[in-house]
Amino acid sequence: MNKPFEVVVSRSKSVEDHVLEIIEILNHNSNEVDLKGYGFEINKAVDIYNALKDRLKEGITLEEVSIGSETKDRKRISYLLLRIKRSY
Amino acid sequence: MNKPFEVVVSRSKSVEDHVLEIIEILNHNSNEVDLKGYGFEINKAVDIYNALKDRLKEGITLEEVSIGSETKDRKRISYLLLRIKRSY
């Protein structure tokens, strides 16, 4: 239950789908989830976090927010990483 | 030279325009810039930061990354805030 579970934001999945997926993971797989959004999915990552926070309130804390970029097919793509932790 | 200067990412301005604007501010107005992107402009905020970092390298540090949401016209809109500080 130690290593953060990585969830990459998908273009085709809805915000609600991702919220449910993360709740599942926090309940069964890991205390921490790394939610990662690339490029146009960066703002969706923030929407997912806010929707999750509305749902779980004090049940989760945002451990870390970081940004950066990775090279994919010679193009540089920005990402946003949100580390979400279950509080109890 | 103390209060962070707020720059809101604009839909119509290019990443490069914002980079030049922030360099101007860091040189003349303030040691710190709060770069804020709302909704679809969140990913542009990250692109601006990465382009700025490429340009200024160790000249800037990312002091803080935070996310949240604000209510506008009864709709909730997510934002990403990047606090950028001039290193020297």
Backbone of each chain as nested JSON, in Angstrom:
{
  "chains": [
    {"id": "A", "residues": [
      {"number": 1, "name": "MET", "atoms": {"N": [0.839, -1.22, 0.0], "CA": [0.0, 0.0, 0.0], "C": [0.866, 1.26, 0.0]}},
      {"number": 2, "name": "ASN", "atoms": {"N": [2.118, 1.178, -0.497], "CA": [2.976, 2.345, -0.356], "C": [3.235, 3.179, -1.61]}},
      {"number": 3, "name": "LYS", "atoms": {"N": [3.566, 2.514, -2.676], "CA": [3.886, 3.264, -3.885], "C": [2.631, 3.937, -4.467]}},
      {"number": 4, "name": "PRO", "atoms": {"N": [2.758, 5.222, -4.878], "CA": [1.586, 5.868, -5.468], "C": [1.164, 5.166, -6.752]}},
      {"number": 5, "name": "PHE", "atoms": {"N": [-0.109, 5.062, -6.94], "CA": [-0.686, 4.422, -8.109], "C": [-0.852, 5.503, -9.19]}},
      {"number": 6, "name": "GLU", "atoms": {"N": [-0.264, 5.299, -10.354], "CA": [-0.355, 6.36, -11.369], "C": [-1.604, 6.24, -12.246]}},
      {"number": 7, "name": "VAL", "atoms": {"N": [-2.326, 7.345, -12.345], "CA": [-3.497, 7.42, -13.22], "C": [-3.237, 8.515, -14.243]}},
      {"number": 8, "name": "VAL", "atoms": {"N": [-3.226, 8.144, -15.513], "CA": [-3.025, 9.137, -16.566], "C": [-4.396, 9.538, -17.119]}},
      {"number": 9, "name": "VAL", "atoms": {"N": [-4.638, 10.835, -17.167], "CA": [-5.926, 11.342, -17.647], "C": [-6.11, 10.992, -19.117]}},
      {"number": 10, "name": "SER", "atoms": {"N": [-7.256, 10.394, -19.413], "CA": [-7.526, 9.945, -20.769], "C": [-8.458, 10.923, -21.481]}},
      {"number": 11, "name": "ARG", "atoms": {"N": [-8.202, 11.144, -22.759], "CA": [-9.027, 12.06, -23.532], "C": [-10.465, 11.551, -23.637]}},
      {"number": 12, "name": "SER", "atoms": {"N": [-10.605, 10.223, -23.69], "CA": [-11.929, 9.666, -23.962], "C": [-12.787, 9.424, -22.717]}},
      {"number": 13, "name": "LYS", "atoms": {"N": [-12.165, 9.354, -21.56], "CA": [-12.952, 9.122, -20.339], "C": [-13.482, 10.431, -19.769]}},
      {"number": 14, "name": "SER", "atoms": {"N": [-14.682, 10.359, -19.168], "CA": [-15.248, 11.56, -18.558], "C": [-14.593, 11.838, -17.214]}},
      {"number": 15, "name": "VAL", "atoms": {"N": [-14.785, 13.076, -16.717], "CA": [-14.279, 13.462, -15.395], "C": [-14.847, 12.499, -14.349]}},
      {"number": 16, "name": "GLU", "atoms": {"N": [-16.151, 12.245, -14.435], "CA": [-16.831, 11.368, -13.469], "C": [-16.238, 9.952, -13.475]}},
      {"number": 17, "name": "ASP", "atoms": {"N": [-15.954, 9.426, -14.651], "CA": [-15.318, 8.106, -14.752], "C": [-13.985, 8.069, -14.005]}},
      {"number": 18, "name": "HIS", "atoms": {"N": [-13.203, 9.127, -14.185], "CA": [-11.901, 9.19, -13.511], "C": [-12.067, 9.305, -11.998]}},
      {"number": 19, "name": "VAL", "atoms": {"N": [-13.063, 10.093, -11.571], "CA": [-13.318, 10.245, -10.133], "C": [-13.622, 8.872, -9.521]}},
      {"number": 20, "name": "LEU", "atoms": {"N": [-14.501, 8.126, -10.166], "CA": [-14.87, 6.801, -9.647], "C": [-13.669, 5.859, -9.642]}},
      {"number": 21, "name": "GLU", "atoms": {"N": [-12.873, 5.93, -10.68], "CA": [-11.67, 5.098, -10.789], "C": [-10.715, 5.389, -9.617]}},
      {"number": 22, "name": "ILE", "atoms": {"N": [-10.525, 6.663, -9.315], "CA": [-9.592, 7.043, -8.241], "C": [-10.135, 6.619, -6.874]}},
      {"number": 23, "name": "ILE", "atoms": {"N": [-11.444, 6.765, -6.676], "CA": [-12.043, 6.327, -5.403], "C": [-11.818, 4.817, -5.215]}},
      {"number": 24, "name": "GLU", "atoms": {"N": [-12.024, 4.064, -6.27], "CA": [-11.766, 2.618, -6.256], "C": [-10.324, 2.316, -5.824]}},
      {"number": 25, "name": "ILE", "atoms": {"N": [-9.393, 3.013, -6.451], "CA": [-7.97, 2.781, -6.164], "C": [-7.651, 3.121, -4.715]}},
      {"number": 26, "name": "LEU", "atoms": {"N": [-8.17, 4.266, -4.248], "CA": [-7.901, 4.68, -2.861], "C": [-8.513, 3.697, -1.857]}},
      {"number": 27, "name": "ASN", "atoms": {"N": [-9.613, 3.087, -2.244], "CA": [-10.249, 2.112, -1.349], "C": [-9.563, 0.758, -1.353]}},
      {"number": 28, "name": "HIS", "atoms": {"N": [-9.025, 0.373, -2.489], "CA": [-8.55, -0.995, -2.605], "C": [-7.063, -1.173, -2.892]}},
      {"number": 29, "name": "ASN", "atoms": {"N": [-6.464, -0.231, -3.623], "CA": [-5.108, -0.509, -4.095], "C": [-3.992, 0.265, -3.416]}},
      {"number": 30, "name": "SER", "atoms": {"N": [-4.244, 1.529, -3.122], "CA": [-3.149, 2.346, -2.63], "C": [-3.67, 3.547, -1.844]}},
      {"number": 31, "name": "ASN", "atoms": {"N": [-2.87, 4.037, -0.92], "CA": [-3.233, 5.254, -0.176], "C": [-2.992, 6.509, -0.986]}},
      {"number": 32, "name": "GLU", "atoms": {"N": [-2.186, 6.363, -2.028], "CA": [-1.817, 7.531, -2.812], "C": [-2.036, 7.291, -4.295]}},
      {"number": 33, "name": "VAL", "atoms": {"N": [-2.512, 8.339, -4.948], "CA": [-2.687, 8.282, -6.392], "C": [-1.952, 9.468, -7.02]}},
      {"number": 34, "name": "ASP", "atoms": {"N": [-1.163, 9.191, -8.04], "CA": [-0.549, 10.249, -8.844], "C": [-1.418, 10.46, -10.075]}},
      {"number": 35, "name": "LEU", "atoms": {"N": [-2.105, 11.571, -10.105], "CA": [-2.97, 11.875, -11.245], "C": [-2.177, 12.741, -12.215]}},
      {"number": 36, "name": "LYS", "atoms": {"N": [-2.0, 12.247, -13.423], "CA": [-1.119, 12.925, -14.373], "C": [-1.876, 13.28, -15.649]}},
      {"number": 37, "name": "GLY", "atoms": {"N": [-1.841, 14.534, -16.002], "CA": [-2.488, 14.966, -17.245], "C": [-1.46, 15.579, -18.174]}},
      {"number": 38, "name": "TYR", "atoms": {"N": [-1.496, 15.161, -19.433], "CA": [-0.574, 15.701, -20.44], "C": [-1.309, 16.675, -21.365]}},
      {"number": 39, "name": "GLY", "atoms": {"N": [-0.619, 17.705, -21.797], "CA": [-1.145, 18.618, -22.83], "C": [-2.549, 19.101, -22.546]}},
      {"number": 40, "name": "PHE", "atoms": {"N": [-3.45, 18.866, -23.481], "CA": [-4.816, 19.348, -23.321], "C": [-5.549, 18.685, -22.157]}},
      {"number": 41, "name": "GLU", "atoms": {"N": [-5.01, 17.597, -21.663], "CA": [-5.655, 16.914, -20.53], "C": [-5.243, 17.513, -19.175]}},
      {"number": 42, "name": "ILE", "atoms": {"N": [-4.381, 18.524, -19.203], "CA": [-3.959, 19.139, -17.94], "C": [-5.148, 19.761, -17.217]}},
      {"number": 43, "name": "ASN", "atoms": {"N": [-5.974, 20.494, -17.955], "CA": [-7.083, 21.141, -17.246], "C": [-8.113, 20.123, -16.766]}},
      {"number": 44, "name": "LYS", "atoms": {"N": [-8.22, 19.011, -17.509], "CA": [-9.13, 17.945, -17.066], "C": [-8.635, 17.347, -15.748]}},
      {"number": 45, "name": "ALA", "atoms": {"N": [-7.319, 17.255, -15.587], "CA": [-6.761, 16.723, -14.341], "C": [-7.197, 17.587, -13.146]}},
      {"number": 46, "name": "VAL", "atoms": {"N": [-7.194, 18.904, -13.348], "CA": [-7.609, 19.815, -12.279], "C": [-9.113, 19.655, -12.005]}},
      {"number": 47, "name": "ASP", "atoms": {"N": [-9.911, 19.535, -13.074], "CA": [-11.355, 19.312, -12.897], "C": [-11.608, 18.025, -12.122]}},
      {"number": 48, "name": "ILE", "atoms": {"N": [-10.857, 16.977, -12.44], "CA": [-11.018, 15.694, -11.752], "C": [-10.697, 15.861, -10.277]}},
      {"number": 49, "name": "TYR", "atoms": {"N": [-9.595, 16.552, -9.999], "CA": [-9.238, 16.749, -8.591], "C": [-10.327, 17.516, -7.852]}},
      {"number": 50, "name": "ASN", "atoms": {"N": [-10.834, 18.586, -8.452], "CA": [-11.869, 19.385, -7.777], "C": [-13.148, 18.583, -7.557]}},
      {"number": 51, "name": "ALA", "atoms": {"N": [-13.533, 17.773, -8.534], "CA": [-14.741, 16.947, -8.403], "C": [-14.543, 15.909, -7.289]}},
      {"number": 52, "name": "LEU", "atoms": {"N": [-13.337, 15.364, -7.227], "CA": [-13.002, 14.367, -6.204], "C": [-13.021, 15.013, -4.818]}},
      {"number": 53, "name": "LYS", "atoms": {"N": [-12.491, 16.219, -4.73], "CA": [-12.436, 16.956, -3.46], "C": [-13.856, 17.289, -2.981]}},
      {"number": 54, "name": "ASP", "atoms": {"N": [-14.729, 17.67, -3.912], "CA": [-16.139, 17.929, -3.577], "C": [-16.784, 16.685, -2.996]}},
      {"number": 55, "name": "ARG", "atoms": {"N": [-16.43, 15.558, -3.542], "CA": [-17.038, 14.295, -3.146], "C": [-16.487, 13.802, -1.812]}},
      {"number": 56, "name": "LEU", "atoms": {"N": [-15.161, 13.828, -1.666], "CA": [-14.549, 13.211, -0.483], "C": [-14.179, 14.208, 0.617]}},
      {"number": 57, "name": "LYS", "atoms": {"N": [-14.265, 15.503, 0.318], "CA": [-13.942, 16.574, 1.3], "C": [-12.618, 16.298, 2.03]}},
      {"number": 58, "name": "GLU", "atoms": {"N": [-12.724, 16.191, 3.36], "CA": [-11.503, 16.013, 4.159], "C": [-10.882, 14.616, 4.004]}},
      {"number": 59, "name": "GLY", "atoms": {"N": [-11.535, 13.761, 3.259], "CA": [-11.049, 12.397, 3.077], "C": [-9.763, 12.297, 2.265]}},
      {"number": 60, "name": "ILE", "atoms": {"N": [-9.479, 13.338, 1.504], "CA": [-8.234, 13.34, 0.731], "C": [-7.454, 14.633, 0.978]}},
      {"number": 61, "name": "THR", "atoms": {"N": [-6.152, 14.532, 0.809], "CA": [-5.335, 15.742, 0.845], "C": [-4.477, 15.773, -0.415]}},
      {"number": 62, "name": "LEU", "atoms": {"N": [-4.171, 16.976, -0.856], "CA": [-3.318, 17.142, -2.02], "C": [-1.893, 17.27, -1.511]}},
      {"number": 63, "name": "GLU", "atoms": {"N": [-1.125, 16.229, -1.703], "CA": [0.231, 16.148, -1.162], "C": [1.217, 17.012, -1.927]}},
      {"number": 64, "name": "GLU", "atoms": {"N": [1.012, 17.062, -3.212], "CA": [2.019, 17.697, -4.06], "C": [1.408, 18.049, -5.403]}},
      {"number": 65, "name": "VAL", "atoms": {"N": [1.803, 19.17, -5.924], "CA": [1.432, 19.537, -7.291], "C": [2.735, 19.821, -8.007]}},
      {"number": 66, "name": "SER", "atoms": {"N": [2.97, 19.187, -9.138], "CA": [4.17, 19.543, -9.864], "C": [3.912, 19.58, -11.353]}},
      {"number": 67, "name": "ILE", "atoms": {"N": [4.744, 20.309, -12.046], "CA": [4.592, 20.415, -13.487], "C": [5.929, 20.118, -14.129]}},
      {"number": 68, "name": "GLY", "atoms": {"N": [5.881, 19.795, -15.39], "CA": [7.119, 19.53, -16.084], "C": [6.822, 19.215, -17.528]}},
      {"number": 69, "name": "SER", "atoms": {"N": [7.81, 18.68, -18.204], "CA": [7.574, 18.301, -19.589], "C": [8.363, 17.049, -19.939]}},
      {"number": 70, "name": "GLU", "atoms": {"N": [7.832, 16.318, -20.885], "CA": [8.489, 15.107, -21.367], "C": [8.564, 15.181, -22.88]}},
      {"number": 71, "name": "THR", "atoms": {"N": [9.535, 14.478, -23.441], "CA": [9.645, 14.457, -24.896], "C": [8.973, 13.204, -25.434]}},
      {"number": 72, "name": "LYS", "atoms": {"N": [8.063, 13.411, -26.363], "CA": [7.369, 12.29, -27.0], "C": [7.433, 12.502, -28.498]}},
      {"number": 73, "name": "ASP", "atoms": {"N": [7.955, 11.549, -29.223], "CA": [8.099, 11.657, -30.676], "C": [8.748, 12.984, -31.067]}},
      {"number": 74, "name": "ARG", "atoms": {"N": [9.806, 13.321, -30.387], "CA": [10.556, 14.564, -30.634], "C": [9.786, 15.841, -30.295]}},
      {"number": 75, "name": "LYS", "atoms": {"N": [8.511, 15.72, -29.877], "CA": [7.784, 16.924, -29.467], "C": [7.784, 16.998, -27.951]}},
      {"number": 76, "name": "ARG", "atoms": {"N": [7.899, 18.201, -27.417], "CA": [7.867, 18.332, -25.988], "C": [6.438, 18.543, -25.537]}},
      {"number": 77, "name": "ILE", "atoms": {"N": [6.056, 17.789, -24.52], "CA": [4.685, 17.885, -24.048], "C": [4.687, 18.16, -22.541]}},
      {"number": 78, "name": "SER", "atoms": {"N": [3.894, 19.163, -22.151], "CA": [3.835, 19.564, -20.747], "C": [2.913, 18.626, -19.978]}},
      {"number": 79, "name": "TYR", "atoms": {"N": [3.214, 18.45, -18.708], "CA": [2.276, 17.683, -17.88], "C": [2.089, 18.336, -16.514]}},
      {"number": 80, "name": "LEU", "atoms": {"N": [0.983, 17.955, -15.89], "CA": [0.695, 18.376, -14.52], "C": [0.486, 17.104, -13.705]}},
      {"number": 81, "name": "LEU", "atoms": {"N": [1.161, 17.04, -12.572], "CA": [1.042, 15.864, -11.717], "C": [0.462, 16.264, -10.364]}},
      {"number": 82, "name": "LEU", "atoms": {"N": [-0.63, 15.6, -9.994], "CA": [-1.271, 15.864, -8.7], "C": [-1.171, 14.61, -7.846]}},
      {"number": 83, "name": "ARG", "atoms": {"N": [-0.488, 14.709, -6.713], "CA": [-0.391, 13.561, -5.816], "C": [-1.465, 13.666, -4.735]}},
      {"number": 84, "name": "ILE", "atoms": {"N": [-2.399, 12.729, -4.806], "CA": [-3.569, 12.736, -3.913], "C": [-3.407, 11.634, -2.874]}},
      {"number": 85, "name": "LYS", "atoms": {"N": [-3.618, 11.996, -1.61], "CA": [-3.453, 11.013, -0.546], "C": [-4.744, 10.834, 0.23]}},
      {"number": 86, "name": "ARG", "atoms": {"N": [-5.058, 9.629, 0.588], "CA": [-6.218, 9.368, 1.442], "C": [-5.853, 9.798, 2.854]}},
      {"number": 87, "name": "SER", "atoms": {"N": [-6.742, 10.544, 3.514], "CA": [-6.41, 11.084, 4.838], "C": [-6.515, 10.058, 5.954]}},
      {"number": 88, "name": "TYR", "atoms": {"N": [-7.473, 9.131, 5.843], "CA": [-7.608, 8.155, 6.925], "C": [-8.052, 6.79, 6.39]}}
    ]},
    {"id": "B", "residues": [
      {"number": 1, "name": "MET", "atoms": {"N": [8.686, 46.171, -4.567], "CA": [9.108, 44.962, -5.274], "C": [8.681, 43.687, -4.534]}},
      {"number": 2, "name": "ASN", "atoms": {"N": [7.64, 43.763, -3.708], "CA": [7.352, 42.597, -2.893], "C": [6.132, 41.753, -3.282]}},
      {"number": 3, "name": "LYS", "atoms": {"N": [5.03, 42.407, -3.514], "CA": [3.804, 41.668, -3.81], "C": [3.923, 40.975, -5.179]}},
      {"number": 4, "name": "PRO", "atoms": {"N": [3.522, 39.694, -5.267], "CA": [3.588, 39.038, -6.578], "C": [2.671, 39.755, -7.576]}},
      {"number": 5, "name": "PHE", "atoms": {"N": [3.142, 39.856, -8.766], "CA": [2.416, 40.501, -9.844], "C": [1.563, 39.422, -10.515]}},
      {"number": 6, "name": "GLU", "atoms": {"N": [0.26, 39.623, -10.602], "CA": [-0.587, 38.569, -11.183], "C": [-0.734, 38.696, -12.699]}},
      {"number": 7, "name": "VAL", "atoms": {"N": [-0.475, 37.578, -13.363], "CA": [-0.658, 37.517, -14.813], "C": [-1.69, 36.432, -15.095]}},
      {"number": 8, "name": "VAL", "atoms": {"N": [-2.79, 36.799, -15.716], "CA": [-3.811, 35.812, -16.061], "C": [-3.618, 35.404, -17.514]}},
      {"number": 9, "name": "VAL", "atoms": {"N": [-3.547, 34.105, -17.755], "CA": [-3.322, 33.607, -19.111], "C": [-4.51, 33.97, -19.994]}},
      {"number": 10, "name": "SER", "atoms": {"N": [-4.2, 34.56, -21.127], "CA": [-5.244, 35.007, -22.029], "C": [-5.405, 34.031, -23.186]}},
      {"number": 11, "name": "ARG", "atoms": {"N": [-6.653, 33.831, -23.597], "CA": [-6.92, 32.9, -24.685], "C": [-6.301, 33.402, -25.985]}},
      {"number": 12, "name": "SER", "atoms": {"N": [-6.284, 34.724, -26.155], "CA": [-5.87, 35.288, -27.444], "C": [-4.355, 35.514, -27.575]}},
      {"number": 13, "name": "LYS", "atoms": {"N": [-3.654, 35.602, -26.451], "CA": [-2.213, 35.826, -26.54], "C": [-1.448, 34.517, -26.711]}},
      {"number": 14, "name": "SER", "atoms": {"N": [-0.339, 34.58, -27.447], "CA": [0.47, 33.378, -27.646], "C": [1.33, 33.101, -26.418]}},
      {"number": 15, "name": "VAL", "atoms": {"N": [1.834, 31.862, -26.346], "CA": [2.744, 31.469, -25.267], "C": [3.945, 32.418, -25.242]}},
      {"number": 16, "name": "GLU", "atoms": {"N": [4.498, 32.704, -26.426], "CA": [5.675, 33.574, -26.535], "C": [5.398, 34.991, -26.014]}},
      {"number": 17, "name": "ASP", "atoms": {"N": [4.209, 35.513, -26.344], "CA": [3.823, 36.846, -25.839], "C": [3.825, 36.866, -24.316]}},
      {"number": 18, "name": "HIS", "atoms": {"N": [3.279, 35.804, -23.726], "CA": [3.225, 35.74, -22.261], "C": [4.622, 35.624, -21.656]}},
      {"number": 19, "name": "VAL", "atoms": {"N": [5.482, 34.839, -22.323], "CA": [6.856, 34.683, -21.831], "C": [7.549, 36.049, -21.793]}},
      {"number": 20, "name": "LEU", "atoms": {"N": [7.414, 36.817, -22.884], "CA": [8.059, 38.136, -22.948], "C": [7.473, 39.072, -21.893]}},
      {"number": 21, "name": "GLU", "atoms": {"N": [6.153, 38.991, -21.713], "CA": [5.473, 39.829, -20.717], "C": [6.026, 39.539, -19.308]}},
      {"number": 22, "name": "ILE", "atoms": {"N": [6.196, 38.262, -18.997], "CA": [6.674, 37.884, -17.66], "C": [8.137, 38.303, -17.457]}},
      {"number": 23, "name": "ILE", "atoms": {"N": [8.953, 38.156, -18.502], "CA": [10.356, 38.596, -18.398], "C": [10.408, 40.1, -18.104]}},
      {"number": 24, "name": "GLU", "atoms": {"N": [9.575, 40.862, -18.805], "CA": [9.473, 42.304, -18.573], "C": [9.143, 42.598, -17.116]}},
      {"number": 25, "name": "ILE", "atoms": {"N": [8.138, 41.897, -16.604], "CA": [7.689, 42.127, -15.22], "C": [8.792, 41.777, -14.228]}},
      {"number": 26, "name": "LEU", "atoms": {"N": [9.451, 40.642, -14.452], "CA": [10.516, 40.219, -13.533], "C": [11.694, 41.2, -13.569]}},
      {"number": 27, "name": "ASN", "atoms": {"N": [11.905, 41.828, -14.718], "CA": [13.004, 42.789, -14.821], "C": [12.668, 44.152, -14.229]}},
      {"number": 28, "name": "HIS", "atoms": {"N": [11.412, 44.541, -14.324], "CA": [11.078, 45.927, -13.972], "C": [10.102, 46.102, -12.812]}},
      {"number": 29, "name": "ASN", "atoms": {"N": [9.177, 45.157, -12.639], "CA": [8.089, 45.425, -11.705], "C": [8.121, 44.66, -10.392]}},
      {"number": 30, "name": "SER", "atoms": {"N": [8.506, 43.386, -10.469], "CA": [8.376, 42.574, -9.274], "C": [9.305, 41.363, -9.337]}},
      {"number": 31, "name": "ASN", "atoms": {"N": [9.705, 40.87, -8.177], "CA": [10.539, 39.663, -8.136], "C": [9.722, 38.394, -8.332]}},
      {"number": 32, "name": "GLU", "atoms": {"N": [8.417, 38.538, -8.139], "CA": [7.546, 37.37, -8.214], "C": [6.372, 37.606, -9.132]}},
      {"number": 33, "name": "VAL", "atoms": {"N": [6.039, 36.562, -9.883], "CA": [4.867, 36.626, -10.745], "C": [3.958, 35.449, -10.418]}},
      {"number": 34, "name": "ASP", "atoms": {"N": [2.681, 35.741, -10.229], "CA": [1.681, 34.682, -10.09], "C": [1.044, 34.481, -11.447]}},
      {"number": 35, "name": "LEU", "atoms": {"N": [1.348, 33.357, -12.056], "CA": [0.778, 33.059, -13.372], "C": [-0.455, 32.189, -13.162]}},
      {"number": 36, "name": "LYS", "atoms": {"N": [-1.605, 32.704, -13.605], "CA": [-2.864, 32.011, -13.315], "C": [-3.601, 31.664, -14.597]}},
      {"number": 37, "name": "GLY", "atoms": {"N": [-3.934, 30.406, -14.751], "CA": [-4.705, 29.976, -15.913], "C": [-6.025, 29.377, -15.49]}},
      {"number": 38, "name": "TYR", "atoms": {"N": [-7.091, 29.797, -16.161], "CA": [-8.423, 29.25, -15.854], "C": [-8.87, 28.281, -16.94]}},
      {"number": 39, "name": "GLY", "atoms": {"N": [-9.577, 27.254, -16.557], "CA": [-10.222, 26.345, -17.515], "C": [-9.283, 25.856, -18.597]}},
      {"number": 40, "name": "PHE", "atoms": {"N": [-9.648, 26.111, -19.858], "CA": [-8.841, 25.632, -20.97], "C": [-7.462, 26.294, -21.027]}},
      {"number": 41, "name": "GLU", "atoms": {"N": [-7.298, 27.394, -20.303], "CA": [-5.989, 28.054, -20.308], "C": [-5.021, 27.445, -19.294]}},
      {"number": 42, "name": "ILE", "atoms": {"N": [-5.46, 26.434, -18.549], "CA": [-4.574, 25.813, -17.558], "C": [-3.362, 25.186, -18.235]}},
      {"number": 43, "name": "ASN", "atoms": {"N": [-3.598, 24.461, -19.315], "CA": [-2.445, 23.806, -19.943], "C": [-1.512, 24.832, -20.6]}},
      {"number": 44, "name": "LYS", "atoms": {"N": [-2.104, 25.947, -21.045], "CA": [-1.279, 27.008, -21.622], "C": [-0.367, 27.605, -20.541]}},
      {"number": 45, "name": "ALA", "atoms": {"N": [-0.88, 27.699, -19.313], "CA": [-0.06, 28.215, -18.205], "C": [1.185, 27.344, -18.018]}},
      {"number": 46, "name": "VAL", "atoms": {"N": [1.007, 26.038, -18.101], "CA": [2.138, 25.121, -17.95], "C": [3.116, 25.272, -19.12]}},
      {"number": 47, "name": "ASP", "atoms": {"N": [2.579, 25.414, -20.33], "CA": [3.444, 25.627, -21.5], "C": [4.258, 26.912, -21.342]}},
      {"number": 48, "name": "ILE", "atoms": {"N": [3.607, 27.958, -20.844], "CA": [4.296, 29.243, -20.644], "C": [5.429, 29.066, -19.639]}},
      {"number": 49, "name": "TYR", "atoms": {"N": [5.12, 28.378, -18.536], "CA": [6.163, 28.157, -17.534], "C": [7.348, 27.394, -18.119]}},
      {"number": 50, "name": "ASN", "atoms": {"N": [7.075, 26.335, -18.856], "CA": [8.161, 25.529, -19.421], "C": [8.998, 26.328, -20.436]}},
      {"number": 51, "name": "ALA", "atoms": {"N": [8.317, 27.155, -21.235], "CA": [9.036, 27.979, -22.215], "C": [9.91, 29.003, -21.493]}},
      {"number": 52, "name": "LEU", "atoms": {"N": [9.369, 29.561, -20.409], "CA": [10.099, 30.545, -19.61], "C": [11.315, 29.9, -18.945]}},
      {"number": 53, "name": "LYS", "atoms": {"N": [11.121, 28.696, -18.442], "CA": [12.202, 27.968, -17.785], "C": [13.319, 27.645, -18.771]}},
      {"number": 54, "name": "ASP", "atoms": {"N": [12.93, 27.248, -19.99], "CA": [13.911, 26.99, -21.052], "C": [14.749, 28.224, -21.324]}},
      {"number": 55, "name": "ARG", "atoms": {"N": [14.107, 29.367, -21.294], "CA": [14.762, 30.622, -21.609], "C": [15.665, 31.098, -20.476]}},
      {"number": 56, "name": "LEU", "atoms": {"N": [15.121, 31.079, -19.249], "CA": [15.85, 31.695, -18.133], "C": [16.619, 30.696, -17.267]}},
      {"number": 57, "name": "LYS", "atoms": {"N": [16.399, 29.396, -17.507], "CA": [17.08, 28.313, -16.753], "C": [17.06, 28.579, -15.242]}},
      {"number": 58, "name": "GLU", "atoms": {"N": [18.259, 28.694, -14.645], "CA": [18.347, 28.871, -13.189], "C": [17.925, 30.268, -12.738]}},
      {"number": 59, "name": "GLY", "atoms": {"N": [17.608, 31.121, -13.674], "CA": [17.217, 32.491, -13.338], "C": [15.879, 32.592, -12.62]}},
      {"number": 60, "name": "ILE", "atoms": {"N": [15.062, 31.543, -12.77], "CA": [13.778, 31.545, -12.056], "C": [13.606, 30.256, -11.265]}},
      {"number": 61, "name": "THR", "atoms": {"N": [12.817, 30.354, -10.207], "CA": [12.435, 29.157, -9.464], "C": [10.915, 29.133, -9.354]}},
      {"number": 62, "name": "LEU", "atoms": {"N": [10.387, 27.932, -9.299], "CA": [8.947, 27.762, -9.133], "C": [8.695, 27.634, -7.633]}},
      {"number": 63, "name": "GLU", "atoms": {"N": [8.148, 28.696, -7.055], "CA": [7.959, 28.77, -5.609], "C": [6.808, 27.895, -5.134]}},
      {"number": 64, "name": "GLU", "atoms": {"N": [5.754, 27.865, -5.941], "CA": [4.528, 27.22, -5.479], "C": [3.663, 26.878, -6.667]}},
      {"number": 65, "name": "VAL", "atoms": {"N": [3.01, 25.739, -6.597], "CA": [2.004, 25.39, -7.593], "C": [0.735, 25.122, -6.814]}},
      {"number": 66, "name": "SER", "atoms": {"N": [-0.35, 25.766, -7.169], "CA": [-1.586, 25.417, -6.483], "C": [-2.742, 25.384, -7.458]}},
      {"number": 67, "name": "ILE", "atoms": {"N": [-3.755, 24.637, -7.091], "CA": [-4.933, 24.546, -7.939], "C": [-6.143, 24.843, -7.088]}},
      {"number": 68, "name": "GLY", "atoms": {"N": [-7.235, 25.165, -7.736], "CA": [-8.454, 25.417, -6.994], "C": [-9.558, 25.743, -7.962]}},
      {"number": 69, "name": "SER", "atoms": {"N": [-10.653, 26.26, -7.444], "CA": [-11.736, 26.646, -8.343], "C": [-12.412, 27.903, -7.822]}},
      {"number": 70, "name": "GLU", "atoms": {"N": [-12.969, 28.642, -8.737], "CA": [-13.697, 29.863, -8.404], "C": [-15.049, 29.802, -9.094]}},
      {"number": 71, "name": "THR", "atoms": {"N": [-16.021, 30.51, -8.515], "CA": [-17.338, 30.532, -9.136], "C": [-17.482, 31.791, -9.982]}},
      {"number": 72, "name": "LYS", "atoms": {"N": [-17.83, 31.572, -11.232], "CA": [-18.033, 32.707, -12.152], "C": [-19.375, 32.506, -12.847]}},
      {"number": 73, "name": "ASP", "atoms": {"N": [-20.27, 33.466, -12.729], "CA": [-21.601, 33.343, -13.349], "C": [-22.249, 31.998, -12.985]}},
      {"number": 74, "name": "ARG", "atoms": {"N": [-22.203, 31.673, -11.739], "CA": [-22.79, 30.426, -11.213], "C": [-22.125, 29.138, -11.723]}},
      {"number": 75, "name": "LYS", "atoms": {"N": [-21.122, 29.277, -12.594], "CA": [-20.401, 28.081, -13.039], "C": [-19.085, 27.993, -12.293]}},
      {"number": 76, "name": "ARG", "atoms": {"N": [-18.69, 26.803, -11.955], "CA": [-17.429, 26.666, -11.266], "C": [-16.326, 26.461, -12.276]}},
      {"number": 77, "name": "ILE", "atoms": {"N": [-15.256, 27.201, -12.115], "CA": [-14.166, 27.106, -13.079], "C": [-12.856, 26.813, -12.334]}},
      {"number": 78, "name": "SER", "atoms": {"N": [-12.135, 25.812, -12.824], "CA": [-10.882, 25.418, -12.177], "C": [-9.756, 26.35, -12.595]}},
      {"number": 79, "name": "TYR", "atoms": {"N": [-8.787, 26.51, -11.734], "CA": [-7.614, 27.283, -12.123], "C": [-6.334, 26.621, -11.616]}},
      {"number": 80, "name": "LEU", "atoms": {"N": [-5.253, 27.004, -12.248], "CA": [-3.914, 26.584, -11.813], "C": [-3.099, 27.844, -11.592]}},
      {"number": 81, "name": "LEU", "atoms": {"N": [-2.438, 27.914, -10.461], "CA": [-1.632, 29.091, -10.127], "C": [-0.171, 28.677, -9.964]}},
      {"number": 82, "name": "LEU", "atoms": {"N": [0.701, 29.338, -10.716], "CA": [2.136, 29.062, -10.639], "C": [2.835, 30.312, -10.134]}},
      {"number": 83, "name": "ARG", "atoms": {"N": [3.472, 30.225, -8.979], "CA": [4.221, 31.372, -8.456], "C": [5.678, 31.267, -8.853]}},
      {"number": 84, "name": "ILE", "atoms": {"N": [6.093, 32.19, -9.713], "CA": [7.44, 32.17, -10.28], "C": [8.283, 33.266, -9.633]}},
      {"number": 85, "name": "LYS", "atoms": {"N": [9.47, 32.911, -9.189], "CA": [10.312, 33.89, -8.528], "C": [11.638, 34.051, -9.261]}},
      {"number": 86, "name": "ARG", "atoms": {"N": [12.091, 35.287, -9.343], "CA": [13.4, 35.544, -9.927], "C": [14.464, 35.109, -8.923]}},
      {"number": 87, "name": "SER", "atoms": {"N": [15.459, 34.352, -9.387], "CA": [16.443, 33.815, -8.455], "C": [17.468, 34.834, -7.977]}},
      {"number": 88, "name": "TYR", "atoms": {"N": [17.841, 35.765, -8.862], "CA": [18.855, 36.75, -8.433], "C": [18.613, 38.086, -9.101]}}
    ]}
  ]
}
